[in-house]
């Protein structure tokens, strides 16, 4: 019976100490940012030509 009471006491004390440790950890702030889509695409003319005589590229 004495071992059970001692074990329960130790468990309660450790639980209280852990609760105190976790209570002091600050919650991190959430970063604020904005996403902006930018379209930088452009048209390029074809760089290859077709040979009309041999009908090849």
NUSE-510649 format. One record per residue: residue number from 0; residue in one letter; x, y, z of N, C-alpha, C in turn. Coordinates in steps of 0.2 Angstrom, whole numbers. Layout:
// residues N
     k   r     npx     npy     npz    capx    capy    capz     cpx     cpy     cpz
   NUM   a       X       Y       Z       X       Y       Z       X       Y       Z
...
***
This chain:
// residues 57
     k   r     npx     npy     npz    capx    capy    capz     cpx     cpy     cpz
     0   x       4      -6       0       0       0       0       4       6       0
     1   x      10       6       4      14      12       4      18      13      -3
     2   x      19       8      -6      22       9     -13      17      12     -18
     3   x      11      10     -17       6      13     -22       5      20     -20
     4   x       5      22     -14       4      29     -12      10      33     -14
     5   x      16      30     -13      22      34     -15      23      35     -23
     6   x      21      29     -27      21      30     -34      16      35     -36
     7   x      10      35     -33       5      40     -35       7      47     -34
     8   x      10      48     -28      13      55     -26      18      57     -31
     9   x      23      52     -33      28      54     -38      25      56     -45
    10   x      20      52     -47      17      53     -53      13      60     -53
    11   x      10      62     -48       6      68     -47      12      74     -48
    12   x      17      73     -44      22      78     -44      25      79     -51
    13   x      27      74     -54      30      74     -61      25      77     -66
    14   x      19      76     -65      14      78     -69      13      86     -68
    15   x      13      88     -62      12      95     -61      19      99     -63
    16   x      24      96     -63      30      99     -65      30     100     -73
    17   x      28      95     -76      28      95     -83      23     100     -86
    18   x      17     100     -82      12     105     -84      15     112     -83
    19   x      19     113     -78      22     120     -77      27     122     -83
    20   x      30     117     -85      35     118     -90      32     119     -97
    21   x      27     115     -99      23     117    -105      19     123    -105
    22   x      17     125     -99      13     132     -98      18     138    -100
    23   x      24     137     -99      29     143    -100      31     143    -107
    24   x      30     138    -111      32     138    -118      27     143    -122
    25   x      30     149    -125      26     153    -128      23     150    -135
    26   x      17     152    -137      15     150    -144      18     155    -149
    27   x      21     152    -154      24     156    -159      19     160    -163
    28   x      21     165    -166      17     170    -170      16     167    -177
    29   x      11     168    -180       9     166    -187      12     171    -192
    30   x      16     169    -196      19     174    -201      13     177    -206
    31   x      14     183    -207       9     186    -212      13     187    -219
    32   x       9     185    -224      12     186    -231       7     187    -236
    33   x       9     189    -242       4     190    -247       7     187    -253
    34   x       3     183    -257       5     179    -263       2     183    -269
    35   x       6     185    -273       4     189    -279       7     185    -285
    36   x       2     184    -290       4     180    -296       6     185    -301
    37   x      12     184    -304      14     189    -309      15     185    -316
    38   x      12     187    -321      13     184    -328      18     187    -332
    39   x      24     184    -333      30     186    -336      31     183    -343
    40   x      25     179    -345      26     175    -351      26     180    -358
    41   x      29     178    -363      29     181    -369      29     177    -375
    42   x      27     179    -381      27     175    -387      34     175    -390
    43   x      37     170    -392      43     170    -396      41     167    -403
    44   x      44     170    -408      43     167    -415      47     160    -415
    45   x      45     156    -420      48     150    -421      55     151    -423
    46   x      60     147    -420      67     148    -422      69     143    -428
    47   x      65     139    -430      66     134    -435      62     136    -442
    48   x      65     134    -447      61     135    -453      61     129    -457
    49   x      56     128    -462      55     122    -465      58     123    -472
    50   x      62     119    -475      65     119    -481      60     117    -486
    51   x      57     121    -491      52     119    -495      54     114    -501
    52   x      60     114    -502      63     109    -507      63     102    -505
    53   x      66     101    -499      67      95    -496      61      93    -491
    54   x      57      98    -490      51      97    -485      54      94    -478
    55   x      59      96    -476      62      94    -469      63     100    -465
    56   x      63      99    -459      65     105    -454      72     106    -454
***
